[in-house]
Amino acid sequence: MISEGVVLEIQKKRNKQPMVFYGVIGYYPFKYGKMLGQRTGIDPIDEIWHDFYQKIANQPRTDHCLIGVSFPGDAPEDYSSYFVGQLSDGTQLSTLIEWTLPARDYIVCSFDTISEQLIINMGKAMRYTRFWLKKNGWIAEDFFPELYRKGNNRVTHVELWIPFKKRREMQGGTE
């Protein structure tokens, strides 16, 4: 489907085996966690990515699968935790933190984008995915993984792995 000029593919996928990533955790004001790509100013999530790349600067890169994931974690009040990492290849630095993408069912929204349009297209995909989940009677759970795979030239394949549950019908409406 095409939403706001971005070609999106949405499907249900089962992650049969946990995927282990190693990286860093940072925090960002939760208000910046919504409508990504529509606010100007300093991007606290970009600073977390920068910290990750600094920590692995002298290590072999495994850009074949990177992850950024927002989750409650141990963030201070009014903040969210954000993990940035790379898929484990068994040679991680001891200074990196482990984060595991659990084995379970996900709704996966994927799209290809050029680097310069990544943040804008991510915002478009997130908006449409929220609409799509609601339309289909599902709600997202409390962590939001973004997987990135480098393609040819400046193209990146992005997948939003959304853990979901069925929206419960409540007396007189929905939750």
PLY file of the C-alpha trace (Angstrom):
ply
format ascii 1.0
element vertex 175
property float x
property float y
property float z
element edge 174
property int vertex1
property int vertex2
end_header
0.00 0.00 0.00
1.07 3.60 -0.45
0.68 6.08 2.43
1.82 9.68 2.11
4.06 8.70 -0.83
5.78 5.80 0.99
5.27 2.21 -0.18
4.49 0.15 2.94
4.13 -3.58 3.37
2.28 -4.72 6.49
2.16 -8.35 7.53
1.94 -10.54 10.59
5.22 -12.34 11.33
6.30 -14.82 13.95
9.79 -14.37 15.33
10.51 -18.03 16.13
13.85 -17.43 17.87
14.84 -14.51 20.09
17.24 -12.09 18.35
20.08 -10.82 20.55
21.53 -7.35 19.96
24.40 -5.51 21.65
24.52 -1.74 21.97
23.78 1.23 24.21
20.79 2.66 26.05
19.89 6.31 26.37
16.81 8.28 27.40
14.67 10.85 25.63
11.74 13.00 26.72
8.64 10.94 26.02
6.93 13.82 24.23
9.49 13.36 21.45
8.50 9.70 21.12
5.33 10.57 19.24
5.00 11.75 15.66
8.67 11.21 14.89
9.99 13.49 12.19
7.59 16.38 12.75
9.51 18.37 15.34
12.52 20.59 14.84
15.51 21.02 17.11
18.02 18.64 18.63
17.11 14.99 18.22
17.89 13.11 21.46
17.53 9.75 19.68
20.18 10.79 17.13
22.53 11.44 20.05
22.00 7.84 21.26
22.82 6.52 17.77
25.95 8.70 17.75
26.99 7.26 21.14
26.54 3.72 19.77
28.68 4.40 16.69
31.39 5.94 18.87
31.51 2.83 21.10
31.88 0.46 18.15
34.18 2.72 16.09
37.14 0.32 16.33
35.09 -2.87 16.02
34.02 -4.79 12.92
30.65 -3.44 11.78
27.69 -5.73 11.35
25.44 -3.20 9.61
23.45 -6.04 8.14
20.94 -5.64 10.98
20.75 -2.69 13.35
17.99 -1.98 15.83
16.57 1.05 17.58
13.89 0.32 20.16
11.86 2.51 22.48
10.69 0.87 25.71
9.77 1.93 29.28
12.92 0.43 30.86
14.37 2.32 33.81
13.93 5.78 32.29
13.24 8.70 34.64
9.69 10.05 34.84
8.52 11.70 31.57
11.28 9.90 29.63
11.50 6.71 27.62
14.43 4.32 27.26
15.89 3.84 23.79
18.28 1.03 22.85
20.51 1.15 19.76
22.49 -1.91 18.74
23.60 -4.44 16.20
22.69 -8.09 15.82
25.02 -10.27 17.86
27.82 -11.97 16.01
29.49 -13.35 19.15
32.27 -10.76 19.31
30.65 -7.94 21.28
32.51 -5.51 23.52
32.02 -5.99 27.24
31.04 -2.29 27.43
27.91 -2.91 25.36
24.49 -3.81 26.76
22.45 -6.80 25.59
18.83 -6.41 24.43
16.70 -9.28 23.10
13.84 -9.10 20.61
11.55 -11.77 22.06
10.21 -14.74 20.13
6.51 -13.99 19.51
4.06 -12.65 16.92
4.50 -9.13 15.52
2.85 -6.86 13.01
5.72 -5.81 10.75
5.50 -2.65 8.66
8.38 -2.47 6.18
9.55 0.06 3.61
12.65 1.12 1.72
13.96 4.66 1.97
16.97 6.73 1.06
19.03 7.95 4.02
18.02 11.59 3.64
14.32 10.72 3.94
14.60 8.13 6.74
13.20 10.22 9.62
10.38 11.72 7.56
9.37 8.34 6.12
9.62 6.71 9.56
7.08 9.23 10.86
4.74 8.50 7.95
5.04 4.73 8.50
4.40 5.08 12.25
1.29 7.22 11.70
-0.15 4.78 9.18
0.71 1.75 11.31
-1.13 3.23 14.33
-4.16 3.83 12.08
-3.91 0.29 10.62
-3.69 -1.35 14.06
-6.72 0.55 15.34
-8.70 -0.24 12.17
-7.97 -3.95 12.66
-8.83 -4.00 16.37
-5.29 -4.31 17.74
-3.18 -2.13 20.00
0.60 -1.93 20.26
2.29 -3.10 23.42
5.00 -1.22 25.29
8.14 -1.61 23.17
8.67 -0.50 19.58
11.57 -2.11 17.66
12.84 -0.59 14.41
15.14 -2.89 12.40
17.43 -1.40 9.77
19.16 -3.28 6.98
21.51 -1.44 4.62
20.83 -1.98 0.95
22.57 -0.78 -2.16
23.85 2.79 -2.29
21.91 5.02 0.12
18.84 2.78 0.45
17.90 1.36 3.84
15.25 -1.32 4.40
13.28 -0.47 7.56
10.98 -2.79 9.51
8.81 -1.68 12.42
8.21 -4.80 14.55
5.10 -4.06 16.58
4.17 -6.40 19.42
0.39 -6.32 19.58
-2.63 -7.55 21.39
-6.32 -7.57 20.59
-8.17 -4.44 21.68
-10.52 -5.50 24.44
-14.10 -4.47 24.11
-15.20 -2.57 27.17
-18.69 -1.88 28.35
-20.03 0.94 26.19
-16.95 1.21 23.94
-13.36 0.22 23.50
-10.35 0.91 25.66
0 1
1 2
2 3
3 4
4 5
5 6
6 7
7 8
8 9
9 10
10 11
11 12
12 13
13 14
14 15
15 16
16 17
17 18
18 19
19 20
20 21
21 22
22 23
23 24
24 25
25 26
26 27
27 28
28 29
29 30
30 31
31 32
32 33
33 34
34 35
35 36
36 37
37 38
38 39
39 40
40 41
41 42
42 43
43 44
44 45
45 46
46 47
47 48
48 49
49 50
50 51
51 52
52 53
53 54
54 55
55 56
56 57
57 58
58 59
59 60
60 61
61 62
62 63
63 64
64 65
65 66
66 67
67 68
68 69
69 70
70 71
71 72
72 73
73 74
74 75
75 76
76 77
77 78
78 79
79 80
80 81
81 82
82 83
83 84
84 85
85 86
86 87
87 88
88 89
89 90
90 91
91 92
92 93
93 94
94 95
95 96
96 97
97 98
98 99
99 100
100 101
101 102
102 103
103 104
104 105
105 106
106 107
107 108
108 109
109 110
110 111
111 112
112 113
113 114
114 115
115 116
116 117
117 118
118 119
119 120
120 121
121 122
122 123
123 124
124 125
125 126
126 127
127 128
128 129
129 130
130 131
131 132
132 133
133 134
134 135
135 136
136 137
137 138
138 139
139 140
140 141
141 142
142 143
143 144
144 145
145 146
146 147
147 148
148 149
149 150
150 151
151 152
152 153
153 154
154 155
155 156
156 157
157 158
158 159
159 160
160 161
161 162
162 163
163 164
164 165
165 166
166 167
167 168
168 169
169 170
170 171
171 172
172 173
173 174
